[in-house]
Amino acid sequence: MTDLSKYRNIGIFAHVDAGKTTTTERILKLTGKIHKLGEVHDGAATTDFMEQEQERGITIQSAATTTFWKDHRLNIIDTPGHVDFTIEVYRSLKVLDGGVGVFCGSGGVEPQSETNWRYANDSEVARIIFVNKLDRVGADFYRVLTQIEDILAAQPLVMTLPIGVEDDFKGVVELLTRTAWIWDDSGDPQNYHTEDIPADMADKVEEWREKLIETVIEYDEEAMMKYLEEEEEPSIEVLKKCVHQGTVNLDFFPTFCGSAFKNKGIQLVLDGIVDYLPDPTEVKPQPEIDLEGNKTGEFALVSADKPLRALAFKIMDDRFGALTFTRIYSGKIKKGDSALNTFTKRTERIGRIVEMHADERIELDSAQAGDIVALIGMKHTRTGHTLCDPNQPATLEPMVFPAPVISVAIHPKDKGASEKMGVALTKMIQEDPSFRVETDNESGETIIKGMGELHLDIKVDILKRTHNVDVDMGAPQVAYRESLTRRIEDTYVHKKQTGGAGQFAKIDYIIEPAESGSGFEFESAVTGGNVPREFWPAVKKGFQVCMEKGPLAGYPLLDVKITLVDGAHHAVDSSAIAFELAAKAAYRQSMPKAAPKLMEPIMKVDVFTPELHVGDIIGDLNRRRGMIQGQDTTAMGIRIKATTPLAEMFGYIGDLRTMTSGRGQFTMEFSHYDSCPNGVAEDVIRKAKAAA
């Protein structure tokens, strides 16, 4: 199939427990891809095929599957909702053309929905909205609409209205055609009939239908003039075209409602995907960049006739070897072709091409622009690498991954397993770019770093089950940073005389705090050639290498600006190495004078609790040095928003469950770095020095 207008590359994303995976199951059942429905809570969902996913009832990694609806090919990615795995959502959105945001009818817009929505906005992905779980106690479709407007600052375009709510939820009214879709309770999504809209809903349907028409009509001038002057209503075809246009422009988001678990309303979501979400050619093409990372002004136009441009967005290791999930933006590939990896500068041979259906695969001979496929046998390609035509190389904009905020030391229980653990960790790093592994030079310990306690727990679980390596975990460590508070001017002279040529370098420099988030900045204000231009990079390198170890406790330094003001050189004895050594010694001499301070990661914490326990929760968060940002009342309880230092949040889930008799839930994600109170800082510095 080569007609790109019939392709839809979409992702399904939402907060934990809003029903993404269940929605995906229903879509696969309706499109004939599976014949027996699997339920998440039974551990039998098609796209949750990892043991850890089946046990915990959560999605950990995005799963890809391909299916068909009304002659359209849907490449669907089911993404995780848990905050520790947002990286999966981020990298999936990067390669998709459209998305379905699922919101819980009773929970509404939850913290993780905000993060995912923000990622989708950054990636400029068109979306439709599905308000799910309208059969649940406390479900309120209209409240969720208000939250979408207030919290996400998005405009929902209502396409269907619910008939009944909670236990009485029977079906939906499709506004465009004024048709009521009613499902029976047999659990078969095909068992429905259409009828006239209920009499008691007639006014509401007309009110929302008018809103719909007035919002979309401006995308067709001719139809708008007729509508305003002659009050002639545009045809359904014209309205659908207008909705499609506004959705692709991200002006509004067609909103559907239903209950995936009860099989109600999914057909209309599928129709919405086909009718309103963009095909690959309607999306802004990916910008190409050169090997230095600068935009070239060229774009990877979605066309099979253009040179090959493909982005590897996920590596997954399974029993058949490494699978490289790849989105092809332009050109085509065949089995046995060679493609250039612009990151490694190596040419890779494409072994096999497979279309994925969760963990099953269908062999293909070729794939083309618009496809999402998995390649087998890629040895050196990692997440974010570009594969391109060796004769016409170009790089696509790479992905940026957040730095980990928590680390844990691990060591194998069995002495002989350390080599096996090394191999397993290498594979795991390739699969998940937000997971890092380091070896502590002094103690020789292996340290794993990730986005949260659950993230690292699951990594250790995967080590044990998938790779048969049993490990002991140390206590979690916080990724502290250091920063400066004072501007200083200083001078350093490096002199060394040995037999023959010596070493000489003199540098005058200013060290000062830089703007938050700017990292390491270096500039040279030297005039007159006292420090020749060819030595400036050596001075920069000398300082930059030292930034990894701050003066207080050896944590990396954040946001520092260094200006080389003046200096001196010797015609014979000066060299790049002499200036680099001068910069390193200058760092050791001056940094302690610049009033360094310790910075700690602050987390955005969202706690959900029944009303009864609010006082206990707030008191406990205050004890953990938390700052309460606000609280919202929902149908099911209270949501408390706070910012809290990560160091105080270890083991919080246990305490929360105790305080709320198991009914409390919380999510936590990294917010920013802030200075540590003196007492805490002294404690951390003392421990760091003792460990060294």
N, C-alpha and C positions, 0 to 999 in steps of 0.2 A: 504494500500500500504506500503510495508516494504522495497523495494529496495532503499537503500539510494543513489545509484548513480543517481537516477531520481529526487533527491531533489535539489532545488536551493533556499537558503535563501539570499535574496538580498535587498539592500536599494537603493533608488533613491535620490541622494543629489546634491545640486547645490546652486548657488547664488540666491538671491531674483529675481523673474521674469525671470529666465532662461527657465522656462517651465516644472518643475518637475511634478507638479500635472496634467498638461495637458497630459504629456507623460504617466503618470500612467493611466489616463482615457482611452487613446488610447489602452494601453496594455490590460485593462480590456474589452474594446469593442472587440478587435481582438480575445481575448481568450474566448469570449462568456460569460463573467461574467456579463456584463451589456448589455442592448440592446439599450438604448438611451444614447447618449453622453451628459454629463453635462459639461458646460464651467465654468472655474474659474471666469471669469469676470461677469458671470450671477449669481454667487453664487450657482451654482448647481453641483459642482464637487462632486463625490462620496466620496472621502477621506477627503474633507473639510466639516465635518458635524457639527462643532461648529458654533453657530450664529456669533461669532466674526470673524471666518474665512470667512464666506460667505459674510459678510459686507465689510471686508477690502480686500478681494481677496488675502489673504496670508495664508500660512499654519502655524499653531501655534503648534500643537502637532503631533507627528508621528502617522500615522494611519496604521494599519496592515490589509492585505487582502491576501487571498490564491486563486490561480487560476492555470489553467493547459495549457501547450503548448507542442504539440508533445509528449504526454505521460509523460511529466515532470511536477512535482508539483512545482510551484513557490510561495514561501512565500514572499510577497513584503511589504516593509515598505516605505511609502512616508514621507520624513522628511521635516522640515521647512528650509527655506533658510535665514530667518532674523537673524541677528547676536545676538539679545537678546535671541534667542531660540536655540543657538548652542548646548546647553546641550542635547537637544532631538536628535541631529545628533550624538553626542558623544556616548550616551548610546545605540542608535540603532546600530551604527557601531560595538560596543562591542560584539553584539550577532549575527552579520551577517557573512556570509562566502564570499559574493561578493557584488559588488556595481555597479551602473550605475552613472557615473558623467555626469551631463547634463551641457553643456556650451552654452551660447547664441551666435549665429553666428555673431551678430554685436557687442555685448558687450564684448565677449571673456572671458578671465580669470579675474574675478572680485574679490574684496578682500575676500568676504565670501567663494568663491570657494577655495581660498588659505587655509583658516582656515579648511574647511571641508576636503580638500586634506591632510592637515597635520594630522588631526585626523585619517583619513583612513590609512595613512602611519604608525602612531603610533600603530594602531590596526592590522596592516599587512593584510589589506583586499584587495583581488584581485579586479580589476575594469575593466570595459569597458567604453569607452567614447562615448557620443552621442552629436554631435554638432548640436544643434537645431536652429529653426527660420532662416533657410537659405532663406526663402521667404521675410525676412525683408529688408528694405532699409539699406544699409551699411553692409550687411552680407558678410563675406569673410572667407571661410572655411580654406584657406591656412594661413591666418593671425592668426587664432585661433590655428592652429597647432604649429606655431612658438612661440606663447605665452605659450602654454602648455610646450614646451621644455625650454623656457627661464625663465618663472616665477615659474613653478612647478617643474622644473628639472626632468620632466618625459618624457619617450619615447613613443609618440603615434605611434601605428602600424596601418597604414591606411588600412581599409578593404573595404571602399566604397568611391567613388568620386561623387561630385554633378554634375548633368546635368543642366546647366543654373544656374542663381543666381538671387536673389531678385524676381521681378515679373515673370521672365522667368524660375524660378526653377520648373522643370518638374518631376525629379526623380533622381535615383542614379545608378551608375555602380558598380556592385559587382565584385571586382578585381579577386577573386579566380576563378570564373567561366566565367569571361569576359562577363557578362550579363547586359544589361540595363533594369532596372525596371522603367516603366513609369506609373504614376497615372493620372487619369483624374481629373477634378475639381469638381466632384459631391460631394466630402466630405466623400465618403464611402471608408475606407481604403482597402476594398476588390476589389475595381474597379481599377485594374492595369493590365498591360500586360508586358511580357518580350520580348525583341527584341535584335538585334545585337547592339553593341555599336556604337554611332554616329561617322562618319568618322573623323570629326575634333578632336575627343578625342583619337584616336587610339594610337598616340605616347605617350600621357600623361598616358594612362592606362598601356601601356607596361612598362614605366619608373617606375611608382609606384608599379606595380606588381612585377617587378624585385627586387625592394627595399624590398618588403614584403617577397619574397622567401629567399633572402639573409639573412634577419634578423632571420627568424625562422628555417632555414634548419639545423642550428648547433645543434638542439635538437634531431636530428636523424642522427647518424654518417654514417650509411649505405647509406641513401638517399643523404647525403652531398657528400660522395665520388663519387657516381654516377653522381651527379650534376656537380661536379668540373672536373671529368675526362672525362666522356662521354657526358657531357652536356645534360643528360637525366633529364627531369623535373619530380619531385616527383608527386605522385597522389594527388588529392584533399584531400583524407582521411588522407594521411600522413601529408600533410600541416596543416590540421585542428588539428591533434594530437599535432604537434609542437607548433602551436599557443596556444593551451590549456595549454601545459606544461610551456611555457614562461609566460603566463598570471598568472598561479598559483604561479610561482616563483617571481612574481612582477617585471619581467625584462622589460616588455613593456605592453601597454594598447591598445587592439584592439579598433580602432576608427571608428565610423559610423557617417553618417550625414543624415539630413532630416529636416522635419518640422512637429512637432507633431500636431500643430493646423490645418494644411492642410492635415493631415493624410498620409504623405509621409515618407517612410523609416522605419516605426516602426517594420514591419515583420522581417527585417534584424537584428534589435536590439534584438528582441526576440530570433531569431536563435542564435545570438551571446551569449546571456545569457545561453542558453542550451548547446551550443558547447564549449564555452571557459571558463565560470566561474566555480569554483570548486564545487563539491558536499561536504556535511559535512565531509566525511571521508578523503578528500584531504587537509583539512585545519589543520594547526598546532594545536594539541589538547590543551585545556585550562590547564594551570598549577594549581595544587591543593596546597593550603597552609594550615598550621595548625592554631589553634585558636589564636596564638600570631602574625600571619601575616607573618611567615617565610615559604618559599617554601619547600615543602616536597620532591621534586624530582619526585613525582607521577603526572600523567596526566589523565584528564577525557577523556578516549578514546571513540570516537563516535561509540557506539555499543549498541544495545538493550539488549545484554546479560550481560552487566556490571552493577555494582550497580548504583542506581539513582544519577545523578548530574544535577541540573537544576539551572538556574540563573533568578531571577525575575528582569526584566529590566525596568518595567514601571507599575505604578499603575494608574488606571483610574476609576473615580467614575461616575456611571450613574444610571439610574432609577432602575436598577436591583440589585444595590449594588456595592461593589468594585470589579473591574476586575484586576487581577494580570497577566500582560503579562509575559510569561515565555519561555525561550529557554531551551529545554531539550538537554543536551550534551551527557549524556549516561544513559542507563537503560530505564525503561518505567513506566508510572503511569496509574492507573485505578481509576475510580470513587470510593470514599470510602476508598482509601488507606491512610496511614499515612506517612507524610514526616517530617524529622527533619529540623528545621531552625537553622543553625549553629550559627547565630548571636544572636538570642534570647534564644537559647538552648531549645526551646519549640517544641513539636511535633504538627503539624497541620494536620487536616483531610481535604483531598481534596474533596470538595463538588461536584461541576460540572466542566466539562472540555468543553470549547467551542472553535470552530475555528472561527476566526473573519473575517468578510468581512466589513471593515469600521465600521459602527455601527450596522450591523446585526450580528446574531450569529447562528452557527450550532452546536447543541449538539453532543459531542463525548463520547464514553464509555471509551476510553483509548487513550494515546499518547505515542510516543517513541522517542528515540534519533534522533536528526535532526529536530524535530517538533518545531514550534513556536505557542503556544496556549495561551488562557487566562483561568485562573482558577478563579472560583467564590467561595467566602466563606472563603478566607484566612484572618484571623483576625489580625495576628501580623507580616505579611511579608511585607517588604518595598523594595524600589528600591535598587538593589545591594546585596540583601540577597541570600544566597545559600540554596536550598532545597535538601536534600540528604536522602539516605537510613539510617534509624535510627540504623541499625545494623552495618553499615560500614560508619561512618561519615567522611566527608571531606569538606573543603570549597574551592570555586573557587575564583580566584583573584577578589577582589571587585572593584567597580568603584570609581574614585576620582573626586569630583566635585569642580569647582572653587568657591572661596569666592565671595559673592555679593559686588558690588562697589557703590550701591546707596540705600538710605533708605528714607522712607516717613512715617510720623506719620498719622494714620487714627483713626477716632472715629465715631461710628454709629450716624446717624442723629436722630434716634429714641432711646431714653434711654433704652427702653425695649429690644432692639435688640442685646445688647452686648453678651449675652450668645449664641444667634444664630450665631453671628459673630465668636465667639470662636470655635464653632463646625465646621463652614464652613472653617475657616483658617486651622484647624487641617487636614481636608480632603485635602486641597490644598497643604499643605506641603508634605503630603504623595505622591501626584501626581508629584510634581516638586521639586527635591532636590536642585535646584539652587535658590529656593524661601525660605526665612527664615522669621520667625516672632519672635519678642522679646517684652517684656513689660519693659518699662523704670521704674526702681524701684522708682525713686524720683517722677516723674510726674504721673506715672500710665498709661501713654499713650501706645497704641499698635503701634509698629513700624514694618513696612514690609520692607524687603530688597530684592533686585533683581539685575539683570544684566544690566538694562537700563530703561529709561523712558517708552518706549513702553511696556516692560515686566510688569512693575508695573501698567501701565494704564489698560492693559488687565486683570490683576489680580483683579483690582477694578471693572472692567466691569463684570467679572465672579461672583464676590461677589453679585453684584446687580441683574444680570439676573438669574443665576443658583440657587443662595441661597437666593434671595430676601432680601439682606441686603444693605441698602443705606448708604454709608459712605462719610464723608468729608475728603479730603486729605490735609495734611499740605504741606509746601514747601519741595522740595527734599533736602536731606542731603547727603553730601559726606562722604564716609567711610575713614576718615583720619587715619594715623598711626603715631607712634612716633618711633624715633631711637636714638641711642647714637653716639657721635663722639669722645669721649675721653675714654682712659683706666684709671681706678683708682683702687688703692688698699686701703682697708679699714678694720676696725675691729668693731665688735659690741658685747657688753656683755649684756645678758638678766638676770636680777636678780630679784627675787620676794620672799619675805619671809612672809609667813602667819603662822598661828598656824600649827604645824606638819611639814611635808616635804615642802620645798620651791621649787622654780624653778631656775635652773641655766643653762646657755648655753653661750659659747663664741665662736665666729666664726671669722676667718681672711679670707678674700676673695678678688678675683680680678673680677671686672666687666669690660667687654670690648665689642666693637662692633664686631659682627660675620660677616661672609661672607653673601652677599646679597642672600636672599631666604633660608637661613639655619634655620630660626626660632629660637627656644630657645634651647641653648646647656648648659649642666651642666656636669662638671667633678670634681672629687675629687682628689687632689694631697696630701692628708694628709698621713703622715707616722708616725709610732710610736704610733698610737692609742690615740692621744690627743682628737680626735673626733671619738668615736667608730663607726665602720662600720654600725651598725644598725640605727644610727641617720642620715646617709647621705641622705636617701630618704626623711626624714622630712625636711632637709634643702632645698633640691631640690623642694619639694612641696611648701614650704613657698614662695620661689622666684617665682615659676611658676604661683601660684595663683594670685600674684600681677601683673604679666605681662599684664593682661587684662586692667589695668588702668595705663597709662603712667603718668610721673610726670608733664608734661606741661598742658595738657587739658583733661586728662582722656581717651585718645584713646589707643588702644592696642599697646604694644611695639613690634617692629619687630627686628629680627636678633640680639640677645644678647647672649654672652657667659659668664657664671659665673663659676669660678674655686674656689673651697673650698681649701684653702692652709693650714690652721692650725686652732687651736682653743683650747678649754679646756672644760673639763666636771667634774662633781662632782659625786662621787659614789652614793650618795643618792638623791640629788636634781635634777640631770639631767634626762630628759625624751624626748621622741620624740616630745611631744607637746611644750616643752621648746625650742627645736632647731627650730621647725617650726615658733614659735612666734619670735625667734631671727632673722630668715631669713626675716620675714615680716617687722620687724622694721628696719633691715639693708637695705632693699629695699627703704623704705621711707627716710632713712638717706642719702644713697649714690647716688641714681639715679639723683637727681638734680645737683650733683657735676660732673656727667659724660657728661656734655654739651649736654643735649637732644635736638633734633630738630624735627620739624613737617614734616611728609611725606605726599604727596598727590598722589592720583591715576592719572596716566597719561594714556590717551586713544590714541589708534591708530585710526586716523580719515581718511576716504577716501571720498573725495567730488567729485561728478560728476557734471560738469556744461557746458553749451554751451560756446564757446570760448569768446564771447562778454563780459562775466561777470568775467573772470579770475582775473583781477586786483582787483575788489571789494572783491572777495572771499578771495584772499591772504591777502589783507589789513585787512579784518575782522578777519581772523585767527590770524594774528600778534597781533591785539588788544586783542585777547583772550589768549595771551601768548603762541600761537602755534609756533611750529618749522616746517617749510616746509621741507619735506624729498625729494620731487621730483614731477614731473608732466609728465603724458603721454598723447599723443594725440591719440584719437580714432576716428573712423568714425563719431561718434555721438557728439563729444565734447572733453572736457579735463578732465582728472582725476587727482586730486591734492591729494598727500599723505602728511599727517602731523601728528605730535604728539601734543596733547593739554591737559592741565589739565581738569579733569572732571568738576571741580567747575565752569569753564568758559563756559561749553557747554549746560547748561540747556536752554531749549527753542530755541535751535539753528535751529531746523527745520523751525520754523516760520520765522526767520530772513533770512534763506537761500532761502525760497520760495519768500520772498519779493524781495531779491536782484536779483533773476533769473527769475522773473515773473512766478514762479511755476514750472520751468523746472529743477531745481537743485535737486539732491538726495544726501544723504550721509549715510555711515554706520560707526559705531564706536564700537570698542571693547577694553577691558582692555589690557594694555600693561605691565606697571610696576609701582612701587612706586618711587617717586623722591622727593628730599627735596623741601620744600615750600619756596618761597622768604620771606624775613623778614617781609615786610609790610603785606603780606597776612597772614603769620603765626600769627603775633600779633593780627590781627583782629579775626582770628578763635579762638585763646586762650582766648581773651577778651570775645567773645560771649559764649564760653563754660563755663567760670567761672561765667558769669552773669546767665546762665541757671541753673547752679548748686546752 
